[in-house]
């Protein structure tokens, strides 16, 4: 499911990139790269949780969820920052 969401998100970014300025794309890509790194951390945490049991598994899954939320917030901040760049132009 996550792969589908990532592919759809990437396709949306590619479609929008044709309309954006180079500076706007640079800003948005920086945030997107950071969010992707956070998603990778969350995936690793979830993989680790699969090898745990009980409360340790729950703690790892909760940590992964928090990282995923941070990744989404980073993407939203990137969109806002890119919009701010676009509004200046």
BALO-567433 format. One line per 4 residues: number of its first residue (from 1); their letters; for each residue x, y, z of N, C-alpha, C. Coordinates in nm, 3 decimals. Each point is the difference from the previous one (the first is absolute). Example, Ala and Ser with C-alpha at 12.3 -4.5 7.8 and 13.67 -1.06 7.14 Angstrom:
1 = AS = 1.319:-0.569:0.780:-0.089:0.119:0.000:0.090:0.120:0.000; -0.035:0.105:-0.072:0.082:0.119:0.006:-0.077:0.109:0.073
This chain:
1 = XXXX = 0.082:-0.120:0.000:-0.082:0.120:0.000:0.087:0.126:0.000; 0.105:-0.002:0.082:0.087:0.118:0.007:0.067:0.027:-0.134; 0.033:-0.107:-0.071:0.064:0.016:-0.130:-0.095:0.070:-0.097; -0.125:-0.038:0.004:-0.100:0.063:-0.088:-0.014:0.148:0.032
5 = XXXX = -0.004:0.032:0.128:-0.012:0.140:0.042:0.122:0.079:-0.045; 0.119:-0.059:0.015:0.122:0.069:-0.042:0.001:0.022:-0.151; -0.043:-0.102:-0.075:-0.003:0.013:-0.147:-0.099:0.107:-0.042; -0.117:0.001:0.062:-0.099:0.103:-0.033:0.050:0.138:0.038
9 = XXXX = 0.065:0.010:0.114:0.056:0.130:0.042:0.107:0.047:-0.096; 0.086:-0.092:-0.041:0.105:0.036:-0.095:-0.059:0.042:-0.134; -0.102:-0.072:-0.045:-0.064:0.036:-0.126:-0.063:0.138:0.009; -0.059:0.031:0.114:-0.059:0.133:0.019:0.107:0.107:-0.003
13 = XXXX = 0.113:-0.026:0.064:0.109:0.097:0.001:0.055:0.023:-0.140; 0.011:-0.107:-0.077:0.051:0.013:-0.137:-0.097:0.084:-0.083; -0.129:-0.025:0.017:-0.098:0.077:-0.075:0.003:0.147:0.038; 0.017:0.028:0.127:0.003:0.138:0.046:0.133:0.069:-0.031
17 = XXXX = 0.104:-0.078:-0.012:0.133:0.057:-0.023:0.006:0.080:-0.129; -0.081:-0.038:-0.096:0.001:0.071:-0.128:-0.044:0.145:0.017; -0.076:0.029:0.105:-0.054:0.134:0.021:0.083:0.083:0.099; 0.089:-0.063:0.072:0.070:0.066:0.109:0.131:0.064:-0.046
21 = XXXX = 0.042:0.101:0.075:0.130:0.062:-0.026:0.111:-0.090:0.051; 0.121:0.024:-0.045:0.115:-0.079:0.044:0.021:0.015:0.151; -0.015:0.121:0.051:0.019:0.024:0.144:-0.107:-0.073:0.080; -0.122:0.004:-0.048:-0.109:-0.069:0.070:0.027:-0.151:0.004
25 = XXXX = 0.044:-0.054:-0.113:0.031:-0.142:-0.005:0.115:-0.036:0.094; 0.099:0.086:0.007:0.115:-0.023:0.087:-0.045:-0.008:0.146; -0.083:0.093:0.041:-0.050:0.002:0.138:-0.082:-0.125:0.028; -0.093:-0.030:-0.090:-0.087:-0.115:0.022:0.079:-0.131:-0.001
29 = XXXX = 0.098:-0.011:-0.087:0.081:-0.122:-0.006:0.081:-0.019:0.126; 0.050:0.107:0.058:0.076:-0.011:0.125:-0.087:-0.058:0.111; -0.121:0.051:0.013:-0.093:-0.053:0.101:-0.040:-0.143:-0.033; -0.023:-0.029:-0.127:-0.041:-0.134:-0.041:0.110:-0.101:0.030
33 = XXXX = 0.125:0.037:-0.024:0.112:-0.089:0.031:0.008:-0.029:0.149; -0.023:0.103:0.079:0.003:-0.020:0.146:-0.115:-0.091:0.042; -0.117:0.020:-0.057:-0.116:-0.084:0.032:0.024:-0.145:-0.042; 0.063:-0.020:-0.116:0.031:-0.135:-0.045:0.096:-0.069:0.096
37 = XXXX = 0.097:0.074:0.051:0.094:-0.058:0.097:-0.075:-0.041:0.127; -0.095:0.082:0.042:-0.079:-0.034:0.118:-0.086:-0.124:-0.026; -0.057:-0.009:-0.120:-0.078:-0.119:-0.035:0.086:-0.125:0.003; 0.124:0.012:-0.046:0.092:-0.115:0.004:0.029:-0.041:0.144
41 = XXXX = 0.015:0.098:0.087:0.023:-0.030:0.142:-0.122:-0.073:0.057; -0.119:0.048:-0.035:-0.122:-0.064:0.050:-0.011:-0.143:-0.052; 0.033:-0.021:-0.127:-0.003:-0.135:-0.056:0.096:-0.092:0.075; 0.119:0.051:0.029:0.098:-0.080:0.076:-0.051:-0.030:0.140
45 = XXXX = -0.064:0.097:0.062:-0.055:-0.020:0.135:-0.111:-0.106:-0.003; -0.084:0.005:-0.103:-0.106:-0.100:-0.013:0.058:-0.139:-0.023; 0.106:-0.009:-0.079:0.065:-0.129:-0.023:0.058:-0.054:0.131; 0.057:0.090:0.080:0.053:-0.041:0.129:-0.114:-0.047:0.091
49 = XXXX = -0.113:0.069:-0.006:-0.114:-0.036:0.085:-0.050:-0.140:-0.032; 0.014:-0.040:-0.127:-0.044:-0.134:-0.038:0.078:-0.109:0.072; 0.121:0.033:0.046:0.084:-0.097:0.070:-0.015:0.009:0.152; -0.086:0.087:0.047:-0.022:0.017:0.144:-0.137:-0.055:0.038
53 = XXXX = -0.025:-0.007:0.129:-0.129:-0.046:0.049:-0.048:0.090:0.113; -0.127:-0.007:0.025:-0.059:0.068:0.115:0.016:0.150:-0.001; 0.034:0.053:0.117:0.009:0.145:0.014:0.116:0.059:-0.081; 0.106:-0.076:-0.021:0.111:0.049:-0.081:-0.045:0.019:-0.145
57 = XXXX = -0.079:-0.094:-0.049:-0.054:0.012:-0.136:-0.090:0.122:-0.011; -0.087:0.018:0.099:-0.091:0.116:0.000:0.077:0.131:0.005; 0.104:0.005:0.081:0.080:0.122:0.011:0.068:0.032:-0.133; 0.053:-0.102:-0.067:0.067:0.021:-0.129:-0.101:0.045:-0.105
61 = XXXX = -0.119:-0.060:0.000:-0.103:0.040:-0.096:-0.046:0.144:0.026; -0.014:0.037:0.128:-0.037:0.137:0.033:0.107:0.099:-0.044; 0.125:-0.038:0.018:0.111:0.086:-0.043:-0.003:0.016:-0.152; -0.028:-0.108:-0.071:-0.008:0.006:-0.146:-0.115:0.092:-0.043
65 = XXXX = -0.112:-0.010:0.070:-0.115:0.087:-0.031:0.036:0.148:0.020; 0.072:0.030:0.106:0.042:0.138:0.026:0.093:0.051:-0.110; 0.089:-0.086:-0.045:0.092:0.038:-0.107:-0.078:0.024:-0.129; -0.098:-0.086:-0.028:-0.083:0.019:-0.120:-0.077:0.132:0.007
69 = XXXX = -0.051:0.032:0.118:-0.070:0.127:0.017:0.094:0.119:-0.023; 0.123:-0.015:0.047:0.098:0.107:-0.021:0.032:0.014:-0.149; 0.007:-0.113:-0.070:0.025:0.005:-0.145:-0.113:0.072:-0.072; -0.123:-0.029:0.039:-0.115:0.067:-0.063:0.001:0.149:0.032
73 = XXXX = 0.032:0.036:0.123:0.007:0.141:0.037:0.111:0.070:-0.078; 0.109:-0.070:-0.023:0.111:0.056:-0.078:-0.044:0.025:-0.144; -0.073:-0.095:-0.057:-0.051:0.019:-0.137:-0.094:0.121:-0.007; -0.087:0.012:0.099:-0.093:0.113:0.002:0.075:0.132:0.015
77 = XXXX = 0.104:0.000:0.084:0.080:0.121:0.017:0.072:0.034:-0.130; 0.046:-0.102:-0.071:0.065:0.022:-0.129:-0.094:0.059:-0.102; -0.123:-0.048:-0.001:-0.099:0.056:-0.092:-0.028:0.146:0.034; -0.011:0.029:0.129:-0.025:0.138:0.042:0.118:0.091:-0.036
81 = XXXX = 0.121:-0.050:0.021:0.118:0.080:-0.033:0.010:0.022:-0.150; -0.031:-0.103:-0.078:0.001:0.014:-0.146:-0.107:0.098:-0.045; -0.116:-0.005:0.063:-0.107:0.095:-0.034:0.044:0.143:0.032; 0.072:0.016:0.111:0.048:0.133:0.037:0.097:0.052:-0.103
85 = XXXX = 0.087:-0.087:-0.051:0.094:0.038:-0.104:-0.077:0.039:-0.126; -0.100:-0.079:-0.033:-0.080:0.028:-0.119:-0.074:0.133:0.013; -0.050:0.029:0.119:-0.074:0.124:0.023:0.091:0.122:-0.014; 0.128:-0.015:0.030:0.095:0.111:-0.015:0.024:0.035:-0.145
89 = X = -0.014:-0.103:-0.086:0.028:0.021:-0.142:-0.116:0.057:-0.071
